[in-house]
Amino acid sequence: RLALAAVLAARPRIIALDEPISQVDPQGAADLLRLLVRLNREQGITVVIVEHRLQEVAPLCRRLVLMDEGRIVWDGAAADAFRRPQVLLAHGLRLPQPVAVCHALDVFPPAAAAEEAIAAIKAAFPRLAPALAAPQPVDPPAGEEMVSIRKLSFRYDGQECDALDELSLTLRRGEMIAVMGANGAGKSTLLQIINGLLKPRRGGVSLPRTGANAVGQVMQNPDLMLFCSTVR
C-alpha cells in the first residue's frame, strides 16, 4: 500500500501493477485489491494487473488478456474465458477455484467470486448439506527429534517488541511442515534463527550433530542468494 501511495503521488491515470500480491498474506492482498477497486470506481483510474493468483484478482476484472511467448492469445471478457476453461488450461494457468468447482459440478455460468459460486451451487443443489463434519484432531508425529526450539525470543535492533516471543517447537525426522501466519508473524525470522543467520535473544535451538550444514535455507527473495556465478 505504501508503494502504491508513492505511485499515486504523481496522479497517474493508469496504474500498472506487476504481481502486487505475490508476497502478501491473504488479508493484506484483500486490503490492497479493495483499494484498487476504489481507485478504479471513484477516480476512473485504469488498472492493469499482471498476476498469477487469479483466485483473488479474477472477480475484480471485467477484461482478461492472456499472453504466451510474447503474443496475445486471448483478449476478452473474463466471464467468457471462465466459461471455456481450456483457454487458461491450454497455456499452463489454473482456473480460479470457484470457477473450477462450478465446472466440476456442472453449475453454469461459473462464478469467479467465492460468494457467487456458493450461491449458485446452493441453488443447483438445494439439498446440499449445510455444513461439513468438523475435522478430527491429528495425533502428534512420532520419530527422532531433528530440531528442538525452547522458549525462543528475538528482537530486531531498534524495535520495542519481540519478533518471536518465547516460541517452542519440535521438528521430527521425515516431516513436511507448513509454517503459516500473516506478514510480520515471525516466520522468516524463525527460519533464519534455525539456520544460524540470526542469533536469539533468549532461548535456544538444538540441531542434530551433523556439522555446520545441518540446515539449508531457500529465502523468500532469491536476490539475497543468487549473487555469485557458482554455488562454490
Biotite code that builds the C-alpha atoms (Angstrom):
import biotite.structure as struc

atoms = struc.array([
    struc.Atom([0.000, 0.000, 0.000], chain_id="A", res_id=1, res_name="ARG", atom_name="CA", element="C"),
    struc.Atom([2.900, 2.339, 0.690], chain_id="A", res_id=2, res_name="LEU", atom_name="CA", element="C"),
    struc.Atom([4.426, 1.608, -2.727], chain_id="A", res_id=3, res_name="ALA", atom_name="CA", element="C"),
    struc.Atom([1.037, 2.307, -4.317], chain_id="A", res_id=4, res_name="LEU", atom_name="CA", element="C"),
    struc.Atom([0.773, 5.589, -2.417], chain_id="A", res_id=5, res_name="ALA", atom_name="CA", element="C"),
    struc.Atom([4.167, 6.631, -3.772], chain_id="A", res_id=6, res_name="ALA", atom_name="CA", element="C"),
    struc.Atom([2.936, 5.978, -7.329], chain_id="A", res_id=7, res_name="VAL", atom_name="CA", element="C"),
    struc.Atom([-0.346, 7.822, -6.722], chain_id="A", res_id=8, res_name="LEU", atom_name="CA", element="C"),
    struc.Atom([1.551, 10.936, -5.627], chain_id="A", res_id=9, res_name="ALA", atom_name="CA", element="C"),
    struc.Atom([2.269, 11.574, -9.334], chain_id="A", res_id=10, res_name="ALA", atom_name="CA", element="C"),
    struc.Atom([-1.509, 11.420, -10.074], chain_id="A", res_id=11, res_name="ARG", atom_name="CA", element="C"),
    struc.Atom([-1.322, 8.842, -12.911], chain_id="A", res_id=12, res_name="PRO", atom_name="CA", element="C"),
    struc.Atom([-4.388, 7.983, -14.994], chain_id="A", res_id=13, res_name="ARG", atom_name="CA", element="C"),
    struc.Atom([-3.154, 4.414, -15.481], chain_id="A", res_id=14, res_name="ILE", atom_name="CA", element="C"),
    struc.Atom([-1.669, 2.151, -12.793], chain_id="A", res_id=15, res_name="ILE", atom_name="CA", element="C"),
    struc.Atom([0.278, -0.938, -13.908], chain_id="A", res_id=16, res_name="ALA", atom_name="CA", element="C"),
    struc.Atom([0.945, -3.485, -11.137], chain_id="A", res_id=17, res_name="LEU", atom_name="CA", element="C"),
    struc.Atom([3.415, -6.335, -11.579], chain_id="A", res_id=18, res_name="ASP", atom_name="CA", element="C"),
    struc.Atom([2.259, -9.219, -9.323], chain_id="A", res_id=19, res_name="GLU", atom_name="CA", element="C"),
    struc.Atom([1.309, -6.877, -6.457], chain_id="A", res_id=20, res_name="PRO", atom_name="CA", element="C"),
    struc.Atom([0.097, -9.655, -4.131], chain_id="A", res_id=21, res_name="ILE", atom_name="CA", element="C"),
    struc.Atom([2.798, -12.255, -4.808], chain_id="A", res_id=22, res_name="SER", atom_name="CA", element="C"),
    struc.Atom([4.408, -11.930, -1.351], chain_id="A", res_id=23, res_name="GLN", atom_name="CA", element="C"),
    struc.Atom([1.410, -10.697, 0.628], chain_id="A", res_id=24, res_name="VAL", atom_name="CA", element="C"),
    struc.Atom([-0.746, -12.663, 3.063], chain_id="A", res_id=25, res_name="ASP", atom_name="CA", element="C"),
    struc.Atom([-4.463, -13.151, 2.175], chain_id="A", res_id=26, res_name="PRO", atom_name="CA", element="C"),
    struc.Atom([-5.738, -10.303, 4.364], chain_id="A", res_id=27, res_name="GLN", atom_name="CA", element="C"),
    struc.Atom([-3.110, -7.893, 3.049], chain_id="A", res_id=28, res_name="GLY", atom_name="CA", element="C"),
    struc.Atom([-3.921, -8.930, -0.529], chain_id="A", res_id=29, res_name="ALA", atom_name="CA", element="C"),
    struc.Atom([-7.635, -8.330, 0.064], chain_id="A", res_id=30, res_name="ALA", atom_name="CA", element="C"),
    struc.Atom([-6.934, -4.875, 1.521], chain_id="A", res_id=31, res_name="ASP", atom_name="CA", element="C"),
    struc.Atom([-4.784, -3.883, -1.462], chain_id="A", res_id=32, res_name="LEU", atom_name="CA", element="C"),
    struc.Atom([-7.291, -5.173, -4.021], chain_id="A", res_id=33, res_name="LEU", atom_name="CA", element="C"),
    struc.Atom([-10.149, -3.302, -2.315], chain_id="A", res_id=34, res_name="ARG", atom_name="CA", element="C"),
    struc.Atom([-8.104, -0.126, -2.606], chain_id="A", res_id=35, res_name="LEU", atom_name="CA", element="C"),
    struc.Atom([-7.523, -0.735, -6.321], chain_id="A", res_id=36, res_name="LEU", atom_name="CA", element="C"),
    struc.Atom([-11.265, -1.218, -6.835], chain_id="A", res_id=37, res_name="VAL", atom_name="CA", element="C"),
    struc.Atom([-11.938, 2.105, -5.088], chain_id="A", res_id=38, res_name="ARG", atom_name="CA", element="C"),
    struc.Atom([-9.397, 3.906, -7.272], chain_id="A", res_id=39, res_name="LEU", atom_name="CA", element="C"),
    struc.Atom([-10.979, 2.409, -10.375], chain_id="A", res_id=40, res_name="ASN", atom_name="CA", element="C"),
    struc.Atom([-14.578, 3.195, -9.428], chain_id="A", res_id=41, res_name="ARG", atom_name="CA", element="C"),
    struc.Atom([-14.204, 6.531, -7.661], chain_id="A", res_id=42, res_name="GLU", atom_name="CA", element="C"),
    struc.Atom([-11.400, 8.150, -9.668], chain_id="A", res_id=43, res_name="GLN", atom_name="CA", element="C"),
    struc.Atom([-11.744, 6.376, -13.000], chain_id="A", res_id=44, res_name="GLY", atom_name="CA", element="C"),
    struc.Atom([-8.134, 5.164, -12.964], chain_id="A", res_id=45, res_name="ILE", atom_name="CA", element="C"),
    struc.Atom([-7.350, 2.391, -15.434], chain_id="A", res_id=46, res_name="THR", atom_name="CA", element="C"),
    struc.Atom([-5.844, -0.545, -13.533], chain_id="A", res_id=47, res_name="VAL", atom_name="CA", element="C"),
    struc.Atom([-3.674, -3.156, -15.298], chain_id="A", res_id=48, res_name="VAL", atom_name="CA", element="C"),
    struc.Atom([-2.641, -6.127, -13.126], chain_id="A", res_id=49, res_name="ILE", atom_name="CA", element="C"),
    struc.Atom([-0.099, -8.794, -14.061], chain_id="A", res_id=50, res_name="VAL", atom_name="CA", element="C"),
    struc.Atom([-0.835, -11.686, -11.713], chain_id="A", res_id=51, res_name="GLU", atom_name="CA", element="C"),
    struc.Atom([-0.754, -15.476, -11.381], chain_id="A", res_id=52, res_name="HIS", atom_name="CA", element="C"),
    struc.Atom([-3.055, -15.574, -8.337], chain_id="A", res_id=53, res_name="ARG", atom_name="CA", element="C"),
    struc.Atom([-6.285, -15.488, -10.339], chain_id="A", res_id=54, res_name="LEU", atom_name="CA", element="C"),
    struc.Atom([-8.317, -16.642, -7.347], chain_id="A", res_id=55, res_name="GLN", atom_name="CA", element="C"),
    struc.Atom([-8.112, -13.210, -5.704], chain_id="A", res_id=56, res_name="GLU", atom_name="CA", element="C"),
    struc.Atom([-7.852, -10.978, -8.773], chain_id="A", res_id=57, res_name="VAL", atom_name="CA", element="C"),
    struc.Atom([-10.259, -12.555, -11.275], chain_id="A", res_id=58, res_name="ALA", atom_name="CA", element="C"),
    struc.Atom([-13.523, -11.482, -9.574], chain_id="A", res_id=59, res_name="PRO", atom_name="CA", element="C"),
    struc.Atom([-12.441, -7.833, -9.846], chain_id="A", res_id=60, res_name="LEU", atom_name="CA", element="C"),
    struc.Atom([-11.519, -7.753, -13.536], chain_id="A", res_id=61, res_name="CYS", atom_name="CA", element="C"),
    struc.Atom([-14.014, -7.400, -16.337], chain_id="A", res_id=62, res_name="ARG", atom_name="CA", element="C"),
    struc.Atom([-11.419, -7.998, -19.040], chain_id="A", res_id=63, res_name="ARG", atom_name="CA", element="C"),
    struc.Atom([-8.761, -10.689, -19.259], chain_id="A", res_id=64, res_name="LEU", atom_name="CA", element="C"),
    struc.Atom([-5.745, -10.583, -21.599], chain_id="A", res_id=65, res_name="VAL", atom_name="CA", element="C"),
    struc.Atom([-3.711, -13.802, -21.856], chain_id="A", res_id=66, res_name="LEU", atom_name="CA", element="C"),
    struc.Atom([-0.129, -13.788, -23.159], chain_id="A", res_id=67, res_name="MET", atom_name="CA", element="C"),
    struc.Atom([2.081, -16.661, -24.265], chain_id="A", res_id=68, res_name="ASP", atom_name="CA", element="C"),
    struc.Atom([5.549, -16.434, -25.812], chain_id="A", res_id=69, res_name="GLU", atom_name="CA", element="C"),
    struc.Atom([5.246, -12.706, -26.349], chain_id="A", res_id=70, res_name="GLY", atom_name="CA", element="C"),
    struc.Atom([1.860, -12.859, -28.099], chain_id="A", res_id=71, res_name="ARG", atom_name="CA", element="C"),
    struc.Atom([-1.721, -12.084, -27.108], chain_id="A", res_id=72, res_name="ILE", atom_name="CA", element="C"),
    struc.Atom([-3.628, -15.380, -27.309], chain_id="A", res_id=73, res_name="VAL", atom_name="CA", element="C"),
    struc.Atom([-6.858, -14.224, -25.638], chain_id="A", res_id=74, res_name="TRP", atom_name="CA", element="C"),
    struc.Atom([-8.420, -10.814, -25.166], chain_id="A", res_id=75, res_name="ASP", atom_name="CA", element="C"),
    struc.Atom([-11.988, -10.639, -23.989], chain_id="A", res_id=76, res_name="GLY", atom_name="CA", element="C"),
    struc.Atom([-14.404, -10.632, -21.115], chain_id="A", res_id=77, res_name="ALA", atom_name="CA", element="C"),
    struc.Atom([-13.116, -12.567, -18.115], chain_id="A", res_id=78, res_name="ALA", atom_name="CA", element="C"),
    struc.Atom([-16.508, -14.243, -17.719], chain_id="A", res_id=79, res_name="ALA", atom_name="CA", element="C"),
    struc.Atom([-16.221, -15.629, -21.269], chain_id="A", res_id=80, res_name="ASP", atom_name="CA", element="C"),
    struc.Atom([-12.793, -17.111, -20.502], chain_id="A", res_id=81, res_name="ALA", atom_name="CA", element="C"),
    struc.Atom([-14.123, -18.788, -17.367], chain_id="A", res_id=82, res_name="PHE", atom_name="CA", element="C"),
    struc.Atom([-16.933, -20.400, -19.390], chain_id="A", res_id=83, res_name="ARG", atom_name="CA", element="C"),
    struc.Atom([-14.248, -22.011, -21.558], chain_id="A", res_id=84, res_name="ARG", atom_name="CA", element="C"),
    struc.Atom([-11.628, -23.385, -19.155], chain_id="A", res_id=85, res_name="PRO", atom_name="CA", element="C"),
    struc.Atom([-9.423, -24.667, -21.969], chain_id="A", res_id=86, res_name="GLN", atom_name="CA", element="C"),
    struc.Atom([-8.490, -21.042, -22.696], chain_id="A", res_id=87, res_name="VAL", atom_name="CA", element="C"),
    struc.Atom([-6.463, -20.905, -19.473], chain_id="A", res_id=88, res_name="LEU", atom_name="CA", element="C"),
    struc.Atom([-5.559, -24.567, -19.046], chain_id="A", res_id=89, res_name="LEU", atom_name="CA", element="C"),
    struc.Atom([-4.005, -24.816, -22.510], chain_id="A", res_id=90, res_name="ALA", atom_name="CA", element="C"),
    struc.Atom([-1.450, -22.189, -21.507], chain_id="A", res_id=91, res_name="HIS", atom_name="CA", element="C"),
    struc.Atom([-0.461, -23.635, -18.134], chain_id="A", res_id=92, res_name="GLY", atom_name="CA", element="C"),
    struc.Atom([-2.711, -21.491, -15.939], chain_id="A", res_id=93, res_name="LEU", atom_name="CA", element="C"),
    struc.Atom([-5.036, -22.680, -13.213], chain_id="A", res_id=94, res_name="ARG", atom_name="CA", element="C"),
    struc.Atom([-8.689, -21.749, -13.072], chain_id="A", res_id=95, res_name="LEU", atom_name="CA", element="C"),
    struc.Atom([-9.806, -19.746, -10.056], chain_id="A", res_id=96, res_name="PRO", atom_name="CA", element="C"),
    struc.Atom([-11.001, -22.307, -7.519], chain_id="A", res_id=97, res_name="GLN", atom_name="CA", element="C"),
    struc.Atom([-14.682, -21.185, -7.551], chain_id="A", res_id=98, res_name="PRO", atom_name="CA", element="C"),
    struc.Atom([-14.705, -21.483, -11.351], chain_id="A", res_id=99, res_name="VAL", atom_name="CA", element="C"),
    struc.Atom([-13.131, -24.964, -11.218], chain_id="A", res_id=100, res_name="ALA", atom_name="CA", element="C"),
    struc.Atom([-15.660, -26.144, -8.632], chain_id="A", res_id=101, res_name="VAL", atom_name="CA", element="C"),
    struc.Atom([-18.565, -24.848, -10.726], chain_id="A", res_id=102, res_name="CYS", atom_name="CA", element="C"),
    struc.Atom([-17.281, -26.718, -13.784], chain_id="A", res_id=103, res_name="HIS", atom_name="CA", element="C"),
    struc.Atom([-16.798, -29.916, -11.759], chain_id="A", res_id=104, res_name="ALA", atom_name="CA", element="C"),
    struc.Atom([-20.430, -29.710, -10.574], chain_id="A", res_id=105, res_name="LEU", atom_name="CA", element="C"),
    struc.Atom([-21.833, -28.612, -13.964], chain_id="A", res_id=106, res_name="ASP", atom_name="CA", element="C"),
    struc.Atom([-23.020, -25.317, -12.481], chain_id="A", res_id=107, res_name="VAL", atom_name="CA", element="C"),
    struc.Atom([-23.273, -22.620, -15.158], chain_id="A", res_id=108, res_name="PHE", atom_name="CA", element="C"),
    struc.Atom([-22.407, -19.893, -15.628], chain_id="A", res_id=109, res_name="PRO", atom_name="CA", element="C"),
    struc.Atom([-19.310, -20.432, -13.475], chain_id="A", res_id=110, res_name="PRO", atom_name="CA", element="C"),
    struc.Atom([-18.629, -17.711, -10.924], chain_id="A", res_id=111, res_name="ALA", atom_name="CA", element="C"),
    struc.Atom([-15.191, -16.311, -10.149], chain_id="A", res_id=112, res_name="ALA", atom_name="CA", element="C"),
    struc.Atom([-16.164, -14.911, -6.745], chain_id="A", res_id=113, res_name="ALA", atom_name="CA", element="C"),
    struc.Atom([-16.489, -17.451, -3.926], chain_id="A", res_id=114, res_name="ALA", atom_name="CA", element="C"),
    struc.Atom([-19.735, -15.959, -2.598], chain_id="A", res_id=115, res_name="GLU", atom_name="CA", element="C"),
    struc.Atom([-21.374, -16.077, -6.029], chain_id="A", res_id=116, res_name="GLU", atom_name="CA", element="C"),
    struc.Atom([-20.198, -19.649, -6.600], chain_id="A", res_id=117, res_name="ALA", atom_name="CA", element="C"),
    struc.Atom([-21.602, -20.767, -3.235], chain_id="A", res_id=118, res_name="ILE", atom_name="CA", element="C"),
    struc.Atom([-24.954, -19.180, -4.019], chain_id="A", res_id=119, res_name="ALA", atom_name="CA", element="C"),
    struc.Atom([-25.054, -20.820, -7.467], chain_id="A", res_id=120, res_name="ALA", atom_name="CA", element="C"),
    struc.Atom([-24.145, -24.243, -6.036], chain_id="A", res_id=121, res_name="ILE", atom_name="CA", element="C"),
    struc.Atom([-26.801, -23.965, -3.308], chain_id="A", res_id=122, res_name="LYS", atom_name="CA", element="C"),
    struc.Atom([-29.382, -23.077, -5.941], chain_id="A", res_id=123, res_name="ALA", atom_name="CA", element="C"),
    struc.Atom([-28.354, -26.031, -8.115], chain_id="A", res_id=124, res_name="ALA", atom_name="CA", element="C"),
    struc.Atom([-28.242, -28.481, -5.172], chain_id="A", res_id=125, res_name="PHE", atom_name="CA", element="C"),
    struc.Atom([-30.906, -27.361, -2.679], chain_id="A", res_id=126, res_name="PRO", atom_name="CA", element="C"),
    struc.Atom([-30.479, -30.495, -0.583], chain_id="A", res_id=127, res_name="ARG", atom_name="CA", element="C"),
    struc.Atom([-26.754, -29.964, -0.152], chain_id="A", res_id=128, res_name="LEU", atom_name="CA", element="C"),
    struc.Atom([-25.701, -30.476, 3.471], chain_id="A", res_id=129, res_name="ALA", atom_name="CA", element="C"),
    struc.Atom([-25.326, -27.066, 5.142], chain_id="A", res_id=130, res_name="PRO", atom_name="CA", element="C"),
    struc.Atom([-22.040, -27.904, 6.801], chain_id="A", res_id=131, res_name="ALA", atom_name="CA", element="C"),
    struc.Atom([-19.286, -30.480, 6.651], chain_id="A", res_id=132, res_name="LEU", atom_name="CA", element="C"),
    struc.Atom([-18.205, -32.548, 9.622], chain_id="A", res_id=133, res_name="ALA", atom_name="CA", element="C"),
    struc.Atom([-15.636, -30.918, 11.859], chain_id="A", res_id=134, res_name="ALA", atom_name="CA", element="C"),
    struc.Atom([-12.072, -32.127, 11.222], chain_id="A", res_id=135, res_name="PRO", atom_name="CA", element="C"),
    struc.Atom([-10.751, -34.721, 13.616], chain_id="A", res_id=136, res_name="GLN", atom_name="CA", element="C"),
    struc.Atom([-7.664, -33.910, 15.706], chain_id="A", res_id=137, res_name="PRO", atom_name="CA", element="C"),
    struc.Atom([-4.415, -35.370, 14.419], chain_id="A", res_id=138, res_name="VAL", atom_name="CA", element="C"),
    struc.Atom([-2.071, -37.245, 16.716], chain_id="A", res_id=139, res_name="ASP", atom_name="CA", element="C"),
    struc.Atom([1.354, -35.625, 17.121], chain_id="A", res_id=140, res_name="PRO", atom_name="CA", element="C"),
    struc.Atom([4.026, -37.236, 14.936], chain_id="A", res_id=141, res_name="PRO", atom_name="CA", element="C"),
    struc.Atom([6.479, -39.777, 16.306], chain_id="A", res_id=142, res_name="ALA", atom_name="CA", element="C"),
    struc.Atom([10.114, -40.044, 15.381], chain_id="A", res_id=143, res_name="GLY", atom_name="CA", element="C"),
    struc.Atom([13.551, -38.680, 16.118], chain_id="A", res_id=144, res_name="GLU", atom_name="CA", element="C"),
    struc.Atom([13.728, -35.002, 17.046], chain_id="A", res_id=145, res_name="GLU", atom_name="CA", element="C"),
    struc.Atom([15.686, -33.078, 14.416], chain_id="A", res_id=146, res_name="MET", atom_name="CA", element="C"),
    struc.Atom([15.151, -29.528, 15.706], chain_id="A", res_id=147, res_name="VAL", atom_name="CA", element="C"),
    struc.Atom([14.179, -28.623, 19.252], chain_id="A", res_id=148, res_name="SER", atom_name="CA", element="C"),
    struc.Atom([13.260, -24.990, 19.945], chain_id="A", res_id=149, res_name="ILE", atom_name="CA", element="C"),
    struc.Atom([12.634, -23.933, 23.527], chain_id="A", res_id=150, res_name="ARG", atom_name="CA", element="C"),
    struc.Atom([11.294, -20.553, 24.693], chain_id="A", res_id=151, res_name="LYS", atom_name="CA", element="C"),
    struc.Atom([12.915, -18.727, 21.795], chain_id="A", res_id=152, res_name="LEU", atom_name="CA", element="C"),
    struc.Atom([12.772, -14.908, 21.790], chain_id="A", res_id=153, res_name="SER", atom_name="CA", element="C"),
    struc.Atom([14.224, -12.461, 19.256], chain_id="A", res_id=154, res_name="PHE", atom_name="CA", element="C"),
    struc.Atom([14.035, -8.699, 18.796], chain_id="A", res_id=155, res_name="ARG", atom_name="CA", element="C"),
    struc.Atom([15.382, -6.660, 15.886], chain_id="A", res_id=156, res_name="TYR", atom_name="CA", element="C"),
    struc.Atom([17.570, -3.673, 16.693], chain_id="A", res_id=157, res_name="ASP", atom_name="CA", element="C"),
    struc.Atom([15.576, -0.518, 17.316], chain_id="A", res_id=158, res_name="GLY", atom_name="CA", element="C"),
    struc.Atom([12.269, -2.327, 17.838], chain_id="A", res_id=159, res_name="GLN", atom_name="CA", element="C"),
    struc.Atom([10.192, -2.106, 21.014], chain_id="A", res_id=160, res_name="GLU", atom_name="CA", element="C"),
    struc.Atom([8.622, -5.583, 20.861], chain_id="A", res_id=161, res_name="CYS", atom_name="CA", element="C"),
    struc.Atom([9.876, -9.078, 20.145], chain_id="A", res_id=162, res_name="ASP", atom_name="CA", element="C"),
    struc.Atom([9.537, -10.616, 16.691], chain_id="A", res_id=163, res_name="ALA", atom_name="CA", element="C"),
    struc.Atom([9.500, -14.017, 18.437], chain_id="A", res_id=164, res_name="LEU", atom_name="CA", element="C"),
    struc.Atom([8.102, -14.355, 21.958], chain_id="A", res_id=165, res_name="ASP", atom_name="CA", element="C"),
    struc.Atom([9.128, -17.497, 23.888], chain_id="A", res_id=166, res_name="GLU", atom_name="CA", element="C"),
    struc.Atom([8.368, -19.759, 20.940], chain_id="A", res_id=167, res_name="LEU", atom_name="CA", element="C"),
    struc.Atom([8.708, -23.515, 21.410], chain_id="A", res_id=168, res_name="SER", atom_name="CA", element="C"),
    struc.Atom([8.555, -26.068, 18.588], chain_id="A", res_id=169, res_name="LEU", atom_name="CA", element="C"),
    struc.Atom([9.808, -29.560, 17.764], chain_id="A", res_id=170, res_name="THR", atom_name="CA", element="C"),
    struc.Atom([10.566, -30.762, 14.226], chain_id="A", res_id=171, res_name="LEU", atom_name="CA", element="C"),
    struc.Atom([10.988, -34.502, 13.634], chain_id="A", res_id=172, res_name="ARG", atom_name="CA", element="C"),
    struc.Atom([12.807, -36.583, 11.040], chain_id="A", res_id=173, res_name="ARG", atom_name="CA", element="C"),
    struc.Atom([10.977, -37.029, 7.757], chain_id="A", res_id=174, res_name="GLY", atom_name="CA", element="C"),
    struc.Atom([8.230, -34.471, 8.387], chain_id="A", res_id=175, res_name="GLU", atom_name="CA", element="C"),
    struc.Atom([6.952, -31.970, 5.826], chain_id="A", res_id=176, res_name="MET", atom_name="CA", element="C"),
    struc.Atom([5.716, -28.929, 7.746], chain_id="A", res_id=177, res_name="ILE", atom_name="CA", element="C"),
    struc.Atom([3.876, -25.765, 6.692], chain_id="A", res_id=178, res_name="ALA", atom_name="CA", element="C"),
    struc.Atom([4.588, -22.740, 8.891], chain_id="A", res_id=179, res_name="VAL", atom_name="CA", element="C"),
    struc.Atom([1.721, -20.315, 8.359], chain_id="A", res_id=180, res_name="MET", atom_name="CA", element="C"),
    struc.Atom([0.866, -16.810, 9.518], chain_id="A", res_id=181, res_name="GLY", atom_name="CA", element="C"),
    struc.Atom([0.266, -13.278, 8.272], chain_id="A", res_id=182, res_name="ALA", atom_name="CA", element="C"),
    struc.Atom([3.059, -10.985, 7.101], chain_id="A", res_id=183, res_name="ASN", atom_name="CA", element="C"),
    struc.Atom([5.091, -9.978, 10.152], chain_id="A", res_id=184, res_name="GLY", atom_name="CA", element="C"),
    struc.Atom([4.131, -13.022, 12.218], chain_id="A", res_id=185, res_name="ALA", atom_name="CA", element="C"),
    struc.Atom([7.795, -14.051, 12.540], chain_id="A", res_id=186, res_name="GLY", atom_name="CA", element="C"),
    struc.Atom([8.012, -16.960, 10.084], chain_id="A", res_id=187, res_name="LYS", atom_name="CA", element="C"),
    struc.Atom([11.135, -15.844, 8.198], chain_id="A", res_id=188, res_name="SER", atom_name="CA", element="C"),
    struc.Atom([12.802, -14.783, 11.443], chain_id="A", res_id=189, res_name="THR", atom_name="CA", element="C"),
    struc.Atom([12.238, -18.276, 12.846], chain_id="A", res_id=190, res_name="LEU", atom_name="CA", element="C"),
    struc.Atom([13.789, -19.949, 9.791], chain_id="A", res_id=191, res_name="LEU", atom_name="CA", element="C"),
    struc.Atom([16.827, -17.664, 9.884], chain_id="A", res_id=192, res_name="GLN", atom_name="CA", element="C"),
    struc.Atom([17.409, -18.483, 13.557], chain_id="A", res_id=193, res_name="ILE", atom_name="CA", element="C"),
    struc.Atom([17.126, -22.228, 12.849], chain_id="A", res_id=194, res_name="ILE", atom_name="CA", element="C"),
    struc.Atom([19.709, -21.777, 10.086], chain_id="A", res_id=195, res_name="ASN", atom_name="CA", element="C"),
    struc.Atom([22.025, -19.689, 12.287], chain_id="A", res_id=196, res_name="GLY", atom_name="CA", element="C"),
    struc.Atom([21.734, -16.460, 10.272], chain_id="A", res_id=197, res_name="LEU", atom_name="CA", element="C"),
    struc.Atom([20.260, -14.708, 13.323], chain_id="A", res_id=198, res_name="LEU", atom_name="CA", element="C"),
    struc.Atom([21.054, -15.224, 16.985], chain_id="A", res_id=199, res_name="LYS", atom_name="CA", element="C"),
    struc.Atom([18.195, -15.491, 19.503], chain_id="A", res_id=200, res_name="PRO", atom_name="CA", element="C"),
    struc.Atom([17.818, -13.010, 22.323], chain_id="A", res_id=201, res_name="ARG", atom_name="CA", element="C"),
    struc.Atom([16.714, -15.734, 24.730], chain_id="A", res_id=202, res_name="ARG", atom_name="CA", element="C"),
    struc.Atom([16.139, -19.456, 24.476], chain_id="A", res_id=203, res_name="GLY", atom_name="CA", element="C"),
    struc.Atom([17.860, -21.791, 22.094], chain_id="A", res_id=204, res_name="GLY", atom_name="CA", element="C"),
    struc.Atom([17.751, -24.150, 19.120], chain_id="A", res_id=205, res_name="VAL", atom_name="CA", element="C"),
    struc.Atom([19.139, -27.700, 19.288], chain_id="A", res_id=206, res_name="SER", atom_name="CA", element="C"),
    struc.Atom([20.127, -29.289, 15.961], chain_id="A", res_id=207, res_name="LEU", atom_name="CA", element="C"),
    struc.Atom([21.398, -32.775, 15.077], chain_id="A", res_id=208, res_name="PRO", atom_name="CA", element="C"),
    struc.Atom([25.152, -33.217, 15.341], chain_id="A", res_id=209, res_name="ARG", atom_name="CA", element="C"),
    struc.Atom([25.864, -33.196, 11.628], chain_id="A", res_id=210, res_name="THR", atom_name="CA", element="C"),
    struc.Atom([28.137, -30.183, 11.422], chain_id="A", res_id=211, res_name="GLY", atom_name="CA", element="C"),
    struc.Atom([27.513, -26.691, 10.118], chain_id="A", res_id=212, res_name="ALA", atom_name="CA", element="C"),
    struc.Atom([25.462, -27.883, 7.142], chain_id="A", res_id=213, res_name="ASN", atom_name="CA", element="C"),
    struc.Atom([22.556, -29.331, 9.107], chain_id="A", res_id=214, res_name="ALA", atom_name="CA", element="C"),
    struc.Atom([20.081, -26.785, 7.706], chain_id="A", res_id=215, res_name="VAL", atom_name="CA", element="C"),
    struc.Atom([19.927, -25.394, 4.179], chain_id="A", res_id=216, res_name="GLY", atom_name="CA", element="C"),
    struc.Atom([17.594, -22.481, 3.504], chain_id="A", res_id=217, res_name="GLN", atom_name="CA", element="C"),
    struc.Atom([15.976, -21.082, 0.369], chain_id="A", res_id=218, res_name="VAL", atom_name="CA", element="C"),
    struc.Atom([14.955, -17.487, 1.036], chain_id="A", res_id=219, res_name="MET", atom_name="CA", element="C"),
    struc.Atom([11.783, -15.723, 0.014], chain_id="A", res_id=220, res_name="GLN", atom_name="CA", element="C"),
    struc.Atom([13.758, -13.229, -2.061], chain_id="A", res_id=221, res_name="ASN", atom_name="CA", element="C"),
    struc.Atom([16.191, -15.144, -4.326], chain_id="A", res_id=222, res_name="PRO", atom_name="CA", element="C"),
    struc.Atom([18.167, -11.936, -4.956], chain_id="A", res_id=223, res_name="ASP", atom_name="CA", element="C"),
    struc.Atom([19.614, -12.424, -1.460], chain_id="A", res_id=224, res_name="LEU", atom_name="CA", element="C"),
    struc.Atom([21.077, -15.767, -2.600], chain_id="A", res_id=225, res_name="MET", atom_name="CA", element="C"),
    struc.Atom([21.883, -15.511, -6.324], chain_id="A", res_id=226, res_name="LEU", atom_name="CA", element="C"),
    struc.Atom([24.758, -13.034, -6.105], chain_id="A", res_id=227, res_name="PHE", atom_name="CA", element="C"),
    struc.Atom([27.622, -15.233, -7.304], chain_id="A", res_id=228, res_name="CYS", atom_name="CA", element="C"),
    struc.Atom([28.151, -17.076, -10.574], chain_id="A", res_id=229, res_name="SER", atom_name="CA", element="C"),
    struc.Atom([28.534, -20.500, -8.902], chain_id="A", res_id=230, res_name="THR", atom_name="CA", element="C"),
    struc.Atom([27.377, -22.229, -5.715], chain_id="A", res_id=231, res_name="VAL", atom_name="CA", element="C"),
    struc.Atom([31.023, -22.501, -4.617], chain_id="A", res_id=232, res_name="ARG", atom_name="CA", element="C"),
])
